[in-house]
């Protein structure tokens, strides 16, 4: 749910922005329909122009309202707001059909919704609180993936040279196994390889559970910080994404 501002007009503006974000995502999906008539396509294009105009006004107002402006421009939400409108303006000077990947940047508009959700802001704060532990976990996971790839390659290469032809095939197997996905396109057939896979699967279950516990603990701490901030009379500024004491 959107966090209601103390000023009614700001609350209405936030709801309006959220509606435009959602409709722009629907617009993006409708553009892919092959059976659209020229008139329907023009209507979708006009709505894209309208939504970009709204997002541009929002971006400029937030930049002007921030002190200093560079703090907002270089912030996470500032970059998201810029990316939300950048493909449109680039399309005015560059043929985006040759740079189709840039059009997918429009999908990042969905991240704009997180600004208006208290739960998402809490989750973002939890990630900041637990970033050192998550970085350590990510480094450990990468090491385990590499070791798993080495192990399965040496166990299975001779028995399945076409399946585990190189370490890169082992890396693919390691990622699928450690994430407990197991696509079945490559699997061990030797006794040593199967035992090694059992060990990796057990480790994979731990890898899935560990970050969940870290983030859950951080979410509890983030909620406690919010409660403390509320008691101290601090509120978030919807225009600058900053927190100021009254």
C-alpha positions in Angstrom: 0.0 0.0 0.0 1.1 3.5 -0.7 2.3 5.6 2.2 0.0 8.5 2.5 1.6 11.9 2.8 0.6 14.3 5.5 -0.3 16.7 2.7 -3.4 15.5 0.7 -2.2 16.8 -2.7 1.0 14.9 -2.3 -0.9 11.7 -1.4 -3.1 12.1 -4.6 0.0 12.7 -6.7 1.7 9.6 -5.4 -1.5 7.5 -6.2 -1.5 9.1 -9.7 2.1 8.2 -10.3 1.5 4.6 -9.2 -1.4 4.3 -11.6 0.7 5.7 -14.5 3.5 3.3 -13.7 1.1 0.3 -13.7 -0.6 1.4 -16.9 2.7 2.0 -18.6 3.7 -1.6 -17.9 0.4 -2.8 -19.3 1.1 -0.5 -22.3 4.4 -2.2 -22.8 2.8 -5.6 -22.8 0.0 -4.6 -25.2 2.6 -3.3 -27.7 3.7 -6.9 -28.3 0.3 -8.0 -29.6 0.6 -8.8 -33.3 -3.1 -8.1 -34.1 -3.1 -4.4 -33.1 -4.6 -2.0 -35.7 -2.7 1.2 -36.6 -5.1 3.2 -34.6 -4.6 1.1 -31.5 -0.8 1.3 -31.9 -1.1 5.1 -32.1 -3.1 5.2 -28.9 -0.5 3.1 -27.1 2.3 5.4 -28.5 0.4 8.5 -27.3 0.0 7.0 -23.8 3.8 6.2 -23.8 4.4 9.9 -24.6 2.0 10.9 -21.8 3.6 8.6 -19.2 7.1 9.8 -20.1 6.0 13.4 -19.7 4.6 12.6 -16.2 7.8 10.8 -15.2 9.9 13.6 -16.6 8.0 16.2 -14.5 8.4 14.0 -11.5 12.1 13.6 -12.1 12.7 17.4 -12.5 10.6 18.2 -9.4 12.5 15.7 -7.3 15.8 17.0 -8.5 14.9 20.6 -7.9 13.4 19.8 -4.5 16.5 17.9 -3.3 19.2 19.6 -1.3 21.7 19.0 -2.8 20.2 17.9 -6.1 23.2 15.6 -6.8 22.2 13.5 -3.8 18.9 12.6 -5.5 20.4 12.3 -9.0 23.0 9.7 -7.8 20.7 7.8 -5.5 19.1 4.5 -6.3 15.7 6.0 -7.0 17.2 8.9 -8.9 18.9 6.4 -11.3 15.7 4.4 -11.6 13.7 7.5 -12.4 16.2 8.5 -15.1 16.3 5.0 -16.6 12.5 5.0 -16.8 12.5 7.9 -19.3 15.9 7.6 -20.9 14.9 5.0 -23.6 12.1 7.3 -24.9 14.4 10.3 -25.3 17.2 8.1 -26.9 14.6 6.8 -29.3 14.1 10.4 -30.6 17.7 10.5 -31.8 18.6 6.8 -32.2 16.8 4.1 -34.0 16.0 1.8 -31.0 15.2 -1.1 -33.4 19.0 -1.4 -33.7 19.3 -1.2 -29.9 16.3 -3.4 -28.9 17.8 -4.1 -25.5 17.3 -0.4 -24.5 13.6 -0.8 -24.9 13.6 -3.4 -22.1 14.9 -0.7 -19.8 11.3 0.5 -19.7 10.5 -2.5 -17.6 12.6 -1.0 -14.8 9.7 1.4 -14.2 8.3 -1.2 -12.0 11.1 -0.4 -9.5 9.5 3.1 -9.2 6.6 1.5 -7.3 9.0 0.5 -4.5 9.3 4.2 -3.5 5.7 4.3 -2.5 5.6 1.0 -0.5 6.6 1.0 3.1 7.3 -2.7 3.0 9.7 -2.3 0.0 11.5 0.5 1.8 11.9 -1.7 4.8 13.2 -4.5 2.6 15.7 -2.1 1.0 16.8 -1.1 4.5 17.2 -4.7 5.5 19.5 -5.3 2.5 21.6 -2.4 3.6 21.8 -3.7 7.2 22.8 -7.2 6.1 25.0 -6.3 3.1 28.2 -7.5 4.6 26.8 -10.9 5.5 25.1 -11.1 2.0 28.4 -10.3 0.3 30.2 -12.9 2.3 27.4 -15.4 1.5 27.7 -14.5 -2.3 31.5 -15.0 -2.2 31.1 -18.3 -0.5 28.4 -19.5 -2.9 30.7 -18.6 -5.9 33.5 -20.6 -4.4 31.3 -23.6 -3.8 30.0 -23.4 -7.4 33.5 -23.4 -8.7 34.6 -26.3 -6.5 31.4 -28.3 -7.4 32.2 -27.7 -11.1 35.8 -29.0 -10.7 34.6 -32.0 -8.7 31.9 -33.1 -11.1 34.2 -32.6 -14.1 36.8 -34.9 -12.7 34.3 -37.5 -11.6 32.3 -37.6 -14.8 34.5 -36.4 -17.7 35.8 -39.8 -18.6 32.4 -41.5 -18.3 30.5 -38.8 -20.1 32.9 -36.8 -22.3 30.1 -35.4 -24.4 28.1 -34.2 -21.4 30.9 -32.9 -19.2 33.3 -31.9 -22.0 34.8 -29.0 -20.1 34.8 -27.1 -16.8 32.1 -24.8 -18.3 29.7 -27.8 -18.5 30.5 -28.5 -14.9 29.7 -24.9 -14.0 26.3 -25.2 -15.5 25.6 -28.4 -13.6 26.9 -26.9 -10.4 24.5 -23.9 -10.7 21.5 -26.1 -11.5 22.4 -28.4 -8.6 23.3 -25.9 -5.9 20.1 -24.0 -6.6 18.2 -27.4 -6.4 16.7 -26.8 -9.9 18.1 -29.9 -11.5 17.0 -29.6 -15.1 18.1 -33.1 -15.9 20.1 -32.2 -19.0 23.3 -33.3 -17.2 23.6 -35.7 -14.3 26.2 -38.1 -12.9 26.3 -41.8 -13.7 29.3 -42.9 -11.8 29.2 -43.9 -8.1 31.7 -41.2 -7.1 29.8 -38.6 -9.1 26.5 -39.6 -7.5 27.9 -39.4 -4.0 29.5 -36.0 -4.8 26.1 -34.8 -6.1 24.5 -35.9 -2.8 27.0 -33.7 -0.9 26.4 -30.8 -3.2 22.6 -31.1 -2.9 22.8 -31.0 0.9 25.0 -27.9 0.7 22.6 -26.4 -1.9 19.7 -26.7 0.6 21.8 -24.7 3.1 22.7 -22.1 0.5 19.0 -21.5 -0.2 18.1 -21.3 3.6 21.0 -19.2 4.8 20.2 -15.8 3.1 16.5 -16.1 4.1 17.5 -16.2 7.7 19.9 -13.3 7.3 17.3 -11.1 5.5 14.6 -12.1 8.0 16.8 -10.9 10.9 17.6 -7.7 9.1 13.9 -7.1 8.4 13.1 -7.3 12.1 15.9 -4.8 12.8 14.6 -2.5 10.1 11.1 -2.6 11.6 12.6 -1.8 15.0 14.4 1.2 13.5 11.1 2.4 11.9 9.3 2.2 15.2 12.1 4.1 16.9 12.1 6.8 14.2 8.3 7.1 14.6 8.7 7.7 18.3 11.3 10.4 17.6 9.0 12.1 15.1 10.9 11.5 11.9 9.1 11.3 8.6 10.2 10.7 5.0 10.0 13.4 2.4 8.2 12.0 -0.6 9.9 14.3 -3.0 13.5 14.0 -2.0 13.5 10.5 -0.5 15.3 11.9 2.5 14.4 11.5 6.2 14.2 14.7 8.3 13.3 15.4 11.8 10.3 17.7 12.3 
